[in-house]
Amino acid sequence: MKALVTGGAGFIGSTLTDRLLADGHEVVVYDNFSTGRALFLAQARRHAGFHLVRGDTLDDDALRAAMRGCDIVFHLAANADVRYGTLHPRKDFEQNTVATFNVLEAMRDTGVRRIVFASTGSIYGEPRVFPTPEDAPFPVQTSLYGASKLACEGLIEAYCEGYGIQGYIFRLVSILGERYTHGHVFDFYKALRCDCTRLRVLGDGHQRKSYLYVHDCIEGMLCALARAQERINIFNLGRDDYCEVNDSVRWICEALGVQPELEYTGGPRGWVGDSPFIFLDCRKIRQLGWTPQVSIREGVLRTLAYLQAHAELLEERA
Ligand SMILES: NC(=O)c1ccc[n+]([C@@H]2O[C@H](COP(=O)([O-])OP(=O)(O)OC[C@H]3O[C@@H](n4cnc5c(N)ncnc54)[C@H](O)[C@@H]3O)[C@@H](O)[C@H]2O)c1
């Protein structure tokens, strides 16, 4: 199989790329390196089946050229940070929705017939059903990120229906693990390196979140790809448990041997669009035989250990 991985230099995309190459597939990474890192592709570069195209998903011609000859597209390139949508609403729309439209148009032009899309549990807004199944009553959108991703899902479904494409949509909880460069573990570790006596926590710390380890996430995607054969395949990908942000703070502080004074910004949400409770019902994908292997606590600790070993990742974003 020859795969195009948009966002293949990013956290999840580079880990997926390594896995596809290890499984004997050919991979074209398409990335503009806005948040991706050359470091993450060091392992991939050693494979003869690896190709890198430095390009933007908003550049139709380059995208089409990179896609030619591929059997499948893993579309992971996006503005992946949910927190700042209200500061730049156009960014989510362009980088996520318009970019996905471009990917689908390039597929139509080049005859690629399968797409895997990294969607998000944020599309459920603040759901009323927990754990939240794929067919939960549809709520109000609370973030521009979630809204842009839901629009992507709609486009993918319509292209599947209209042009005979097969789609795999994965609604991910927050992902943890090696090469992680955005999210609460990153922010807490970075802050504690500067000042280990105090730590600012967004919200009241009681937000409940389900986190999934990156290799479990990729295993789930590949499991569904092999075993689910509907035209449109939609799966939640998360764990059957959750923790409070305060739990994660405690694990991180214990691992670092620090006891900061915690300063809460207050309220049940950390930012506009933060969902105080994310807990997805993952029975559908579990029925295919997938089981996550790494606990939330272990995922937090592995993420922290990786960041400690790669402090340059913290500096670059300063
Ligand atoms: N990490 C999570 O917790 C999480 C949760 C739910 C969904 N997702 C989704 O998974 C995907 C990957 O997320 P990630 O955490 O690896 O993020 P990331 O920021 O590490 O990776 C995104 C990659 O896309 C590239 N990119 C961004 N805009 C581009 C553009 N216009 N053209 C070409 N390349 C571009 C970046 O350089 C980067 O390499 C995203 O679609 C994200 O929305 C991530």
The ligand as an SDF file (V2000), in Angstrom:
LIG
                    3D

 44 48  0  0  0  0  0  0  0  0999 V2000
   -3.3670   15.3400   19.6620 N   0  0  0  0  0  0  0  0  0  0  0  0
   -4.6310   15.2040   20.0510 C   0  0  0  0  0  0  0  0  0  0  0  0
   -4.9120   15.1010   21.2600 O   0  0  0  0  0  0  0  0  0  0  0  0
   -5.7420   15.1400   19.0390 C   0  0  0  0  0  0  0  0  0  0  0  0
   -7.0360   14.8820   19.4890 C   0  0  0  0  0  0  0  0  0  0  0  0
   -8.0870   14.8490   18.5590 C   0  0  0  0  0  0  0  0  0  0  0  0
   -7.8160   15.0280   17.2080 C   0  0  0  0  0  0  0  0  0  0  0  0
   -6.5280   15.2780   16.7980 N   0  0  0  0  0  0  0  0  0  0  0  0
   -6.2800   15.4890   15.3750 C   0  0  0  0  0  0  0  0  0  0  0  0
   -5.2260   14.6400   14.9530 O   0  0  0  0  0  0  0  0  0  0  0  0
   -4.4680   15.2960   13.9430 C   0  0  0  0  0  0  0  0  0  0  0  0
   -2.9980   15.3240   14.3110 C   0  0  0  0  0  0  0  0  0  0  0  0
   -2.8450   16.0530   15.5240 O   0  0  0  0  0  0  0  0  0  0  0  0
   -1.4380   16.1930   16.2440 P   0  0  0  0  0  0  0  0  0  0  0  0
   -1.7010   16.2300   17.6870 O   0  0  0  0  0  0  0  0  0  0  0  0
   -0.4860   15.2020   15.6970 O   0  0  0  0  0  0  0  0  0  0  0  0
   -1.0530   17.6710   15.8110 O   0  0  0  0  0  0  0  0  0  0  0  0
    0.3260   18.2680   15.2880 P   0  0  0  0  0  0  0  0  0  0  0  0
    0.1860   19.7350   15.3350 O   0  0  0  0  0  0  0  0  0  0  0  0
    1.4700   17.6490   16.0010 O   0  0  0  0  0  0  0  0  0  0  0  0
    0.3510   17.7580   13.7890 O   0  0  0  0  0  0  0  0  0  0  0  0
   -0.2800   18.4330   12.7360 C   0  0  0  0  0  0  0  0  0  0  0  0
    0.6760   18.3820   11.5540 C   0  0  0  0  0  0  0  0  0  0  0  0
    0.0310   18.9970   10.4320 O   0  0  0  0  0  0  0  0  0  0  0  0
    0.9430   19.8980    9.8220 C   0  0  0  0  0  0  0  0  0  0  0  0
    0.1300   20.9360    9.1990 N   0  0  0  0  0  0  0  0  0  0  0  0
   -0.6720   21.8400    9.8030 C   0  0  0  0  0  0  0  0  0  0  0  0
   -1.2720   22.6430    8.9080 N   0  0  0  0  0  0  0  0  0  0  0  0
   -0.8300   22.2350    7.6830 C   0  0  0  0  0  0  0  0  0  0  0  0
   -1.0650   22.6710    6.3680 C   0  0  0  0  0  0  0  0  0  0  0  0
   -1.8620   23.7010    6.1060 N   0  0  0  0  0  0  0  0  0  0  0  0
   -0.4550   22.0260    5.3620 N   0  0  0  0  0  0  0  0  0  0  0  0
    0.3860   20.9790    5.5940 C   0  0  0  0  0  0  0  0  0  0  0  0
    0.6540   20.5250    6.8330 N   0  0  0  0  0  0  0  0  0  0  0  0
    0.0650   21.1520    7.8700 C   0  0  0  0  0  0  0  0  0  0  0  0
    1.8070   20.4150   10.9580 C   0  0  0  0  0  0  0  0  0  0  0  0
    3.0600   20.9200   10.5280 O   0  0  0  0  0  0  0  0  0  0  0  0
    1.9730   19.1430   11.7950 C   0  0  0  0  0  0  0  0  0  0  0  0
    3.0610   18.3690   11.3630 O   0  0  0  0  0  0  0  0  0  0  0  0
   -5.0770   16.6870   13.7680 C   0  0  0  0  0  0  0  0  0  0  0  0
   -5.9900   16.6440   12.6910 O   0  0  0  0  0  0  0  0  0  0  0  0
   -5.8290   16.8980   15.0660 C   0  0  0  0  0  0  0  0  0  0  0  0
   -6.8960   17.7960   14.9110 O   0  0  0  0  0  0  0  0  0  0  0  0
   -5.4850   15.3390   17.6810 C   0  0  0  0  0  0  0  0  0  0  0  0
  1  2  1  0
  2  3  2  0
  2  4  1  0
  4  5  1  0
  4 44  2  0
  5  6  2  0
  6  7  1  0
  7  8  2  0
  8  9  1  0
  8 44  1  0
  9 10  1  0
  9 42  1  0
 10 11  1  0
 11 12  1  0
 11 40  1  0
 12 13  1  0
 13 14  1  0
 14 15  2  0
 14 16  1  0
 14 17  1  0
 17 18  1  0
 18 19  2  0
 18 20  1  0
 18 21  1  0
 21 22  1  0
 22 23  1  0
 23 24  1  0
 23 38  1  0
 24 25  1  0
 25 26  1  0
 25 36  1  0
 26 27  1  0
 26 35  1  0
 27 28  2  0
 28 29  1  0
 29 30  1  0
 29 35  2  0
 30 31  1  0
 30 32  2  0
 32 33  1  0
 33 34  2  0
 34 35  1  0
 36 37  1  0
 36 38  1  0
 38 39  1  0
 40 41  1  0
 40 42  1  0
 42 43  1  0
M  CHG  2   8   1  16  -1
M  END
$$$$
